Amino acid sequence: MENINLNFIYDVTNILNSSYDFNKVIENLRIVFNKYLNTTNFKIYTMEASQNSIYKDIEKNWIMLDELTQKMFDSFNKKINEVDNKEKYIIINDDVCEFSKIQNLSESNKVYIPFKKYGKIFAFLELENINIKILKTNLLKTFEVILSQISFATLNNLLNNQMQINIKFYDAMKNIAKIIENQYELNYIIPIIGEMIDRFIVNHLIYVFIKDEQEQYKLIWPLSCKDENIIKMLNKVTFDQEYIISDDKKIAIFPLKSENKILGAIAASSNIYPLNDREMTYLLQLANQSSTTIARANMYSEILKHATMDALTGLNNRRQFEIRLNQEFATAKRKNKKLCCMMTDIDYFKKINDTYGHIAGDIVLKKVASIIESQLREYDTASRYGGEEFCILLPYTTIEEAKFVAERLRKKVESEKIDISQAYSEQKEVQVTISIGVSEFNEHTILTPKDLYKKADEALYQAKEQGRNRVILYQND
């Protein structure tokens, strides 16, 4: 019998120390408990630290337990807290009993064993059909030691998970603050903010609204919001409120504020999960940081209206591109000289952002811009048109010569290994490709500067439709 005791403890200890994947730990403990006690079920239900009435299966933490099960655990918690806290109590077939009474179980049984920290329950272990004959034969003390080990491991897992959440929270705060270092366009910034918060608050849908010139809320991210309750609540937000929350706590609105006005709002919504206190605190701080970032973006965009350079890549910005396009078009038309326009786009750029983050995306944009500059002549003009799209003007260049430049540029980008370690947790390189559309000035078919780059854009679209990583020339009729 002593060997059984030692083997049981050894197997459980080995499982608890052998894996960082707690779901795998539970799976292996289920096997060991069946081996030594013939149990037919082994589950751990943990309580939300900031919302005592919410329990979750630790293996399926993203799934809410049904209301009946929630009430059952809530009842168990109250029953155990009503008895003397100095003794160890468990639930046997819905009744509160001293731990020692576990030896009196019937053959068909269901037992819930509370795990406590500082006298407060944080989890329940559920066991079914424990073999009482085995348990009675000097295994009870061993069983108690093992339960203590599992309780400690469960608590460590919960604390580790919370630490990881805190790390993600501070990363999100830092990244939202850093967006403004290189980007000032709200149409670019808002989706990034939305994605960052959405990844962090996993049980709720996140929406970001900005007020337009008519002081109406306009949804910027994601593309649609079909929850009418959110729209109704938005109109109730006032400047002096930190947030408003629905009676069932499943919807909350956090206003985005500048010094004296509401800029917009972040909404969190779920049909299932109420927001707990911790999530509300996180969302409030994320909303405050987002307010600061958006307010600064608005201020910088006003300052940069007269700037000519893109802050991230160092290339000409869109405004300067349009000025240069008009100048080069007028020169080509007046002097009857050749002029080509290239529109280029980084293939699957969204995948880079989604996989490695927007900081990695910025590194890729800067590197591609640097390659573009290196492949051009002094009098060529390269500009960042927006997002991952670039425009290049090639004066005194035929379409055949422009195709040669475009192919050289495409191959150079394709062969380049881009180091994104600065944005990643380890040494990491990525490779990207570009698609390019090329158009040529023709006084009979291209009548305005806008026509020239629109035709290049149409050719770029064809390049993407035909499989990407290629050059397509616009054919004048």
N, C-alpha and C positions, 0 to 999 in steps of 0.2 A: 504493500500500500504506500510505503514511503516513496518508492520509485514513481508511482503514479503522481503523487504530489509534486515531486521534483520535476518530472517530465512536463506536467501541466504548466508549472511556473516557467520552466525553461522555454517551452514553445511560445507562450504568450510574450515573455520578455524578448525573445528573438524576433518575433513579429513586430513588436513595438519599436525595436531599434533598427529594423532592416529596411524601412521604406519611408520616404518623405511624402508619398502619396497616401493620404489617410483613407481614401476609398479602398485602396488595395489592402491597407491594414484591416479595415472592417471586414473585407471579404475573407481574409485569411483567419481572422479571429472567429468568424462564423464557422469555418471548417474545424478549427481546434475545439471550439465549444461543443460542436456536434460529436467530435471524436471522444472527448472525455465525459461529457454530460448528456449526450444524445439529444441536445436541444434542436428543435426544428426551426427556430427563428432567432436572429441576433440583429438588433437594430439600435442605433443611438439617435435620440431626438434632442436637439439643442435649442435653447431658448435665446431669442434675440435679446442682447444685453440691454438695449435701450427701449425695449417694448416687451414687458414681461408676459403678455398674453399671446405672443406669437412663437410657435414652435416649428422646427423644420427637421426633416430627415437629413442627417448630416451627409449622407451619400447623394441626396438629391436636393441640395440646398437652394436650387432655383425654383423648386416647386412648393407651392403653399399647401399645407395639409388642409383636409376638409374641415368644415366648421365643427362637426361632431367630435373629431379627434382633438381639435384645439380645445374644445370645452372639457374633454376628458382630462387632458394634461393640466389644464387650469384647475380642475377639481382636485387632482392628485396633489398639486402644489399646495393648495389651501389646506387639504387634509393633513399633510405632513407638517406644515408650519404650525398647525393647531396643537400638535402633540409636543412632548418634551424634546427639545432640540439636542439634548445631551446624549440621547439614545439614538441608535441607528434604526431607521424605519424604512420599510419597503411597501410596495403595493402588491398584494396577492389577490388576483381575481377581483379587483376593484376595492378591496378592503385594506386599510392601513394596518400593518403588523410589525412587530419587532423583527429585526433581521434574523434572530435565532429561530423564529417560527418558520423559516424557509424549509426546515427539515420536515415540517408537517404537511407539505404540499400533497395534493391529490395527484394521480397519474396524469390527468389532463389539467394543465395549469398555464397561466400567463402571469409573468412577474415583471414589475417595473421597479428598477432600482435607481433611486435618485443619486446624482453626482452633485456634490456641494463645494462651494468656495466661500470661506468665512461664514458658514452656516446658511448660505443662500443657494438654492438649487439653480444650476446652470444647464443641466442635461438629465435625461432619463435613458437608462439602458433597458430595452425590452427583450425578454427571453421567453420562449414558449416550450412547454413540455420537458422541463428539466427532469432527468432520471433521478428520482429521490433515493433509490437504493444506493446508487453510487455516491451521491452527495452525503449521505449519512455516515458512510464508512471513513471517518476521519478526514474528509475532504473539505469540510466546512471552513476551517481556518485558512486553508490554501485558497479556497474560493474567495474569501474576504480580502486576502492579500492581492489576488489577481484583479479583483474589482477596483481596488485602490490604484493599481498600476494603470488600468484602463481609464479611470477617472482623471488621473494626472496627465496621461497622454492626450485625452480629449481636450482638456483645458489648454494644454500647450498648443494644440492644433488651432483652437479658437483664437488664442492670443497671437499666434503666428499669422493667421488669416487677417486679423485686425491690423497687425503691423504692416502687412502687405497693402491693405486698403489705405492706411495712412500714408505710405510711401507713394502710392498711385495718386492720392489726393494732392500731396505737395508737388509731385511731378506735374499734375494738371495745372495747379496754380502757377508754377514756374513757367510752363510752356505757354499758358495764356498770356502771361506778362511778357514773354519773349517774342510773341508774334509781332509786336509793334516795332521790333528792331529792324525788320526788313519789309514789312507789308503795311500799307495804309488804306487800301481799298476795302470798304466794308463788305462788298460782295465776295471778297476773298477771305476776309477775317472771320466773318460770322459762321460760315460752314465749318471752319476749323474749330472754333469755340464750341459749336454744337456737337461735333464729333467727339471732342475731348470729354465733354461733360456726359455725353451719351454712353461712352465706354466706361465711365466711372460709376454712374448711377444705373446699374444694370437692370434693375427691376421696374424701371419706369421709362416711358417714352419722353424724350426731351424735345422741346420746340423753342426756337428763338425768334422773337418778333422785334421789329424796329419801327418806330413811329415815322410816318412820312410827313411831307410838308403840310398836309391837312390835319396833322396830329392824330391820324388813324393808324392802328396797329397793322403792320404788314408782315406776313410770315416770310422769313428769309431762309430758315432751315428747320426741317427738311422741306420737301416740295409741297406737301399738303398736310392739313390738319382737319380731320373730320369730327373732332370732338366739340360739339356745340357748347358744352359746359365750360371749356377753356375760354372760348370767345366771350361768353357771358361774364366770366370772372375777370377777364382782362379789363373790361369797362368799369370795374369796381375798384381798380387799383388807384391809390392816391400817393402823392409824393412822400407823405410822412410815414407810410407803411413799409416795414422791412419785407413783408410778404403777406399774402392771404392764402388760406387753406380751406378746402371743402370740409364739411362736417364729418365725412367718412375718412378724411386725411389721405385720400387717393389722388387728389389734384392740388397742386400748389403753384402759385404765381409769384415770381421774384422780380420786382421792377429793376430795370437798369437805369441808373441815375447819373446825371452830371451834377454840377454845383446847384443848379436851380430848376432843373426840368427832368422829366422822365424821357429817356432815350428809347426805351423799348422794354422788353420783359423776357424772362426765361420761364417756361412752363414745364412742370414735371407731372406726368399723368400715368395712371395704371387702372385697369378694370379690376385688378385682383389685390394688389399689395398696398396697404397704407404706408405712408412715409413715416419712418421712425425718427426719433429725436436726433440721432447721429446724422442721418441723411439730410435732415433739415438744416443742421449746422453746416454740413459740407456745402450744400446748395447755396446757402446764404453767402458763404465766403467766396464761392466760385462766381456767384452773381456780382458781388462787389468787385472782384478782380476783373471780371468781364466789363463792368461799367467803366472802370479806369482805362482799360485797353481801348474800348470803343470811343470814349471821350478823347483820348489822346490821338486816335486815328483820325477823328473828325478835325481836330486842331491841325495835325500835320498835313492832312489832305488840302486844307485851305492854304497853308504855307507853300505846299508843293505844286499848287496849280500853275505856277509860273516856272517851275523847275523843268529841266530838259533831260535829266538822267534818271534811270530806274535805280532805286535805292539798293535793291538786292544784287543785281547783276552788273551794274556799272555801264550797261548799254544805254542807248537813247530810250526814252520812254515813249508811250503811244502818242502823246501830244507832239513831241519832237519829230517822231516818224511822219506824222501827217504834214507837218511843216516842210520837212525835207522832201516828201513825196510830191507836194505841190511845186516845189522849186525844181526838182529834177524832171518832172513831167513837163513843166513850162519850157525848160532848156531843151529837152529832147524834141518837143514839138516845134519850137522856134528854129532850132538848128538842124532839124531833121536827122537827129542822132538816135542811135540804138539805146534802149533802156529796158532792163528786165527787173521783175519783182519776184522774190521767193518768199513763200509762206511755209514755215516749218513748225512741226508740233512733235513733242516727245511722246512716243508710243506708250500706252498703258501707264501714264504718269500717276494716275489715281492709285494704281496698285502699289507704287512705291510709297506714297503717303499712307495708305491703309496698312501696309505691312511693316514699315520701318518708322513711320511718323513724319510729321511735316517738317521737322528740322532736317531730316535726311532728304526730304523733297527739295528743300532750299539749297542744300549742298549740290544736288544733282543739277538744279537750274543754273547755279553759278558756274559749275563745271562745263555744262553744255554751252553757256554763253561765252565762256573763255575759249572753247574750241572754235566756235563760230568766228570770233574776233581773229583768231590765229590763222584762219583759212581765207581771209579777205584782203583786198588791196586797201591802200590808204584812203582812196576816194569812194570806196563802197560804204554803205550805211547799214549797220545792224541795229535793230531795236527789239525790245521786248514789248510785244503787242498786248499781252495780258496772260495771266496764268502760266501755262507751259508753252505758249505760242510765240514765235519770233518772226519778224519781218526783215527782209534784207533787200536793199536796193542796189542794183548793179548797173551804173551808168556806162555808156559806151560798150555795151556787151550784147552780143547776139544770143539768141535762144540756145544755140548749140554750145556756145562758150559757157552760158549759165548752167546748162545741164552738166557740163564737165565739173564746174565748181560745186554744184549740188551733190554730185556723186562722190566727189572727193570729201566733202563735208560729211555726208552720210556714212561713208566707210570709216572716217576718223572717229566719229561718235561711237559707232558700233564696236570698234576695237578697244575703246578706252575703258579701263577698269577704274571705277570711281570709289574712292575711299570714303565711307560714311561712318567710320568708327566714332567720330565726334558725337554723332547722334545715336549711336547704338551701344549696347552694354559690352560689346566685345569687338575684336578686330573684324571688320566686315567690308567687303567690296561688292558693288553691283555694276551691272552693265545695262545700258539702255540703247534703244534705237530711235531714229527719227523718220518721219515721213515728210516729204517736201513737194510742194506744188509750185510750178514756175509759169509765169506769164511774160509776154513781150509786148512792148508798146507798138501799136499799129494805128495810124491815124484814121483808118477807115472803120475799124471795129471797136477800138478803145478810145472813147471820146473824152473821158474825164479821168483825173487821178484815181478816183474811187473805183472806176472800172478796172484799172490795172491791178490793184490788189485784190479786188473781188474775183477776178479771173484766176489769180494765183490761188486764192482760197478754194475755188471750185476744183482746181487741179489737186490741191491738198486733200480735199474730201474724197476724190477718186482714188488717190494713193492709199488712203485708209480703207476704203471699200475693197480695194484689190489685195489687201493683206498686210499693209503697213511696211515700214522699213524699205521704202522705194521712192523714186523720183518720178513724177508725172508732169508732162508739159501740157499747158493749155493750148489747144489747137484753134487758131483763129480761122473763122470761116472765110 
